[in-house]
Amino acid sequence: MAMSAADKSYDVIVVGAGNAALCSALSAREQGARVLVLERAPRDQRGGNSSFAGGGLRVVHSGTEDVKKIIPDLTAEEIATTDFGVYTREQYLDDLARVTQFHADPDLAEILVDSSTDTVHWIRGQGIRFVPYYGRHSFKHEGRFKFVDGVVIAAVGGGRGLVDAEFKVAEKAGIEIRYGAHVTALLRGNGGVEGVRAITAGKQEELRARAVVLACGGFEANREWRARYLGAGWDLAKVRGTRYNTGDGLRMALDIGAQPHGQWSGCHSVPWERYAADFGYVDAHMTHTSGQRYSYPFSIMVNANGERFLDEGADFLTYTYAKYGGVLLRQPGSHAWQIYDAQVTRLQRDEYRERDTTKVQADTLEKLAERMEGVDAAQFLATVREYNAAVRRDVPFNPTIKDGRGTTGLAINKSNWANPIEVPPFEAYPVGTGITFTFGGIKIDNRSRVLDIADTPIPGLYAAGEMVGGLFYFNYLGDAGLVSGAVFGRIAGREARAFAN
Ligand SMILES: Cc1cc2nc3c(=O)[nH]c(=O)nc-3n(C[C@H](O)[C@H](O)[C@H](O)COP(=O)(O)OP(=O)(O)OC[C@H]3O[C@@H](n4cnc5c(N)ncnc54)[C@H](O)[C@@H]3O)c2cc1C
């Protein structure tokens, strides 16, 4: 079924090979289209940010029965010991609206939320499997796992497992995939977009198709664009995922009149190992999680001045982690320290124990301060003293709810999960900013058609995934990224095929 590129007679060309692209390709192929996928990365680095993802997917569900439909092999023990909660359409929409300060495009939001469960069933129908996402979204409390923030499922093998499975299905379905194919421009003719220009192994060629789906990510890996659009200091942030998302698709689309949409000055960024490599990497001993420092709701964070600068316990991790990277970037020297004592180290996530994790440790706070290079030690000790005195010890600690065990009377209070830092050994972890993806994108309609400045569809051009602007502003809703790529990718593939007919 696969055609050679030389035939130049594809119905649909998909640019990129992450989750959004592969869902587009599968959806177009399902409708009978001849599909070519062009992936800039070499084969061994294929799959974009999707292959770095934890693999969680935020879907509407009404509890165990719905989860069982997605994970039929859920064991009796898992069912007996787990409270999956429920996550309604209204909660999903409210969460999205709240974290984006009510900027999220309501049309895109409704499509995302209303198609979330059905799209995961569609992915499952392709042969891809899911498991309960215990590690990230549940806590064991009084013998039972309780999911705390709506997200309950992840792809088997995480993001890597998800895209590997999608590649397998795509290959089997006769979708042609070219690696090392760097798409540089869209070809626009009388019928609209009629193909792309690409460079493969140093050779430039024009590839023709009736329709093109752009699913080639944001500009997070482009240092120059980060400084240009996100602002001073962002050029120095570490990239958590792929090095290949440099904004090419956005530039190509803008070049032919696509409408910029969403928050071009905003991005998803997280507390990240200060001394991490410039880009993400996955190898035998490191994983996508290695750089993240997500146990901060149980810590305090102090900057180089020795001062706290945010509410570590403002909400569950999923609602704060993607905006706190930006807060860290704005601290002196763009870094800070997470401080833990022996009472809470058992709650730390696995990445705190990995080989490349930088930390200092001491039996007294004074010694710890000495080891925290560059920190104002006197102010740090004063901050811890004031914080310890302000903790509401009368309120019980409970990580499965927003427990209200906060501080009172501080300039910046901690709202939940506050524990005094008083039991040695003490630990401090240096953290900086890891950028995940950028929020600025191009405008699509509810059929994933790319719109021009007059809100008119550009014939033959579709977009999905990180390239779509308008969903996320200021913050991100944990585990909505893969679902967004799948939902709009599936629509884009179907619509591109219909256009090509
Ligand atoms: C460390 C990490 C963990 C994450 N965890 C989660 C999670 O658990 N759940 C969740 O929902 N989201 C998560 N995300 C976010 C999620 O990965 C992204 O939102 C999503 O994968 C984006 O999918 P995409 O297909 O749009 O982009 P990508 O997967 O990045 O794919 C873009 C593709 O385009 C290709 N490309 C780029 N430029 C060109 C070009 N010029 N020509 C050809 N190809 C090109 C790239 O090589 C790549 O294949 C995580 C991200 C990271 C980095």
The ligand as an SDF file (V2000), in Angstrom:
LIG
                    3D

 53 58  0  0  0  0  0  0  0  0999 V2000
    9.3750   15.6060   29.5900 C   0  0  0  0  0  0  0  0  0  0  0  0
    7.9510   15.7870   29.1130 C   0  0  0  0  0  0  0  0  0  0  0  0
    6.9040   15.1220   29.7730 C   0  0  0  0  0  0  0  0  0  0  0  0
    5.5900   15.2990   29.3430 C   0  0  0  0  0  0  0  0  0  0  0  0
    4.5840   14.5730   29.9350 N   0  0  0  0  0  0  0  0  0  0  0  0
    3.3220   14.6470   29.4460 C   0  0  0  0  0  0  0  0  0  0  0  0
    2.2830   13.7880   29.9200 C   0  0  0  0  0  0  0  0  0  0  0  0
    2.5170   12.8860   30.7480 O   0  0  0  0  0  0  0  0  0  0  0  0
    1.0190   13.9620   29.4310 N   0  0  0  0  0  0  0  0  0  0  0  0
    0.7370   14.8910   28.4620 C   0  0  0  0  0  0  0  0  0  0  0  0
   -0.4200   15.0020   28.0440 O   0  0  0  0  0  0  0  0  0  0  0  0
    1.7120   15.6760   27.9610 N   0  0  0  0  0  0  0  0  0  0  0  0
    2.9830   15.5680   28.4140 C   0  0  0  0  0  0  0  0  0  0  0  0
    3.9650   16.3470   27.8680 N   0  0  0  0  0  0  0  0  0  0  0  0
    3.5880   17.2940   26.8040 C   0  0  0  0  0  0  0  0  0  0  0  0
    3.3820   16.5160   25.5110 C   0  0  0  0  0  0  0  0  0  0  0  0
    4.5130   15.7210   25.2910 O   0  0  0  0  0  0  0  0  0  0  0  0
    3.1670   17.4280   24.3380 C   0  0  0  0  0  0  0  0  0  0  0  0
    2.1310   18.3130   24.6010 O   0  0  0  0  0  0  0  0  0  0  0  0
    2.7700   16.6080   23.1250 C   0  0  0  0  0  0  0  0  0  0  0  0
    3.5560   15.4660   23.0420 O   0  0  0  0  0  0  0  0  0  0  0  0
    2.9450   17.3960   21.8700 C   0  0  0  0  0  0  0  0  0  0  0  0
    2.6820   16.5500   20.7830 O   0  0  0  0  0  0  0  0  0  0  0  0
    2.9530   17.0590   19.3250 P   0  0  0  0  0  0  0  0  0  0  0  0
    2.6910   15.8740   18.4470 O   0  0  0  0  0  0  0  0  0  0  0  0
    2.2450   18.3160   19.0590 O   0  0  0  0  0  0  0  0  0  0  0  0
    4.5180   17.4370   19.2840 O   0  0  0  0  0  0  0  0  0  0  0  0
    5.7820   16.4970   19.3270 P   0  0  0  0  0  0  0  0  0  0  0  0
    5.4970   15.2020   19.9540 O   0  0  0  0  0  0  0  0  0  0  0  0
    6.8960   17.2940   19.8790 O   0  0  0  0  0  0  0  0  0  0  0  0
    6.0650   16.1940   17.7840 O   0  0  0  0  0  0  0  0  0  0  0  0
    6.5830   17.1720   16.9260 C   0  0  0  0  0  0  0  0  0  0  0  0
    7.2390   16.4530   15.7660 C   0  0  0  0  0  0  0  0  0  0  0  0
    7.5560   17.3660   14.7270 O   0  0  0  0  0  0  0  0  0  0  0  0
    8.8650   17.0710   14.2290 C   0  0  0  0  0  0  0  0  0  0  0  0
    9.3450   18.2630   13.5370 N   0  0  0  0  0  0  0  0  0  0  0  0
    9.6550   19.4700   14.0680 C   0  0  0  0  0  0  0  0  0  0  0  0
   10.0330   20.3180   13.0700 N   0  0  0  0  0  0  0  0  0  0  0  0
    9.9480   19.6280   11.9110 C   0  0  0  0  0  0  0  0  0  0  0  0
   10.2070   19.9490   10.5500 C   0  0  0  0  0  0  0  0  0  0  0  0
   10.6210   21.1680   10.1670 N   0  0  0  0  0  0  0  0  0  0  0  0
   10.0390   18.9850    9.5980 N   0  0  0  0  0  0  0  0  0  0  0  0
    9.6220   17.7370    9.9530 C   0  0  0  0  0  0  0  0  0  0  0  0
    9.3590   17.3820   11.2380 N   0  0  0  0  0  0  0  0  0  0  0  0
    9.5100   18.3210   12.2000 C   0  0  0  0  0  0  0  0  0  0  0  0
    9.6110   16.6370   15.4790 C   0  0  0  0  0  0  0  0  0  0  0  0
   10.7770   15.9350   15.1630 O   0  0  0  0  0  0  0  0  0  0  0  0
    8.5440   15.7580   16.1400 C   0  0  0  0  0  0  0  0  0  0  0  0
    8.5220   14.4820   15.5600 O   0  0  0  0  0  0  0  0  0  0  0  0
    5.2980   16.1760   28.2560 C   0  0  0  0  0  0  0  0  0  0  0  0
    6.3470   16.8200   27.5930 C   0  0  0  0  0  0  0  0  0  0  0  0
    7.6580   16.6140   27.9910 C   0  0  0  0  0  0  0  0  0  0  0  0
    8.7710   17.2840   27.2250 C   0  0  0  0  0  0  0  0  0  0  0  0
  1  2  1  0
  2  3  1  0
  2 52  2  0
  3  4  2  0
  4  5  1  0
  4 50  1  0
  5  6  2  0
  6  7  1  0
  6 13  1  0
  7  8  2  0
  7  9  1  0
  9 10  1  0
 10 11  2  0
 10 12  1  0
 12 13  2  0
 13 14  1  0
 14 15  1  0
 14 50  1  0
 15 16  1  0
 16 17  1  0
 16 18  1  0
 18 19  1  0
 18 20  1  0
 20 21  1  0
 20 22  1  0
 22 23  1  0
 23 24  1  0
 24 25  2  0
 24 26  1  0
 24 27  1  0
 27 28  1  0
 28 29  2  0
 28 30  1  0
 28 31  1  0
 31 32  1  0
 32 33  1  0
 33 34  1  0
 33 48  1  0
 34 35  1  0
 35 36  1  0
 35 46  1  0
 36 37  1  0
 36 45  1  0
 37 38  2  0
 38 39  1  0
 39 40  1  0
 39 45  2  0
 40 41  1  0
 40 42  2  0
 42 43  1  0
 43 44  2  0
 44 45  1  0
 46 47  1  0
 46 48  1  0
 48 49  1  0
 50 51  2  0
 51 52  1  0
 52 53  1  0
M  END
$$$$
